[in-house]
Amino acid sequence: MKLIKIILWLCFLPIALVLAFLSGFQSAAGKR
């Protein structure tokens, strides 16, 4: 069960980081 949780985190974390980066990049681009 612990291994599954680690795999889920490894899959979810990069996606969350990319989404946060894209949303921040869009807001920064929209301010210009």
NORSULNOR-V947042 format. One line per field, one symbol per residue. phi: phi as a letter, one per 40 degrees, with the letter a starting at -180 (. if undefined). Layout:
phi: ???
//
This chain:
phi: .ccccccccccccccccccccccccccccccc
//
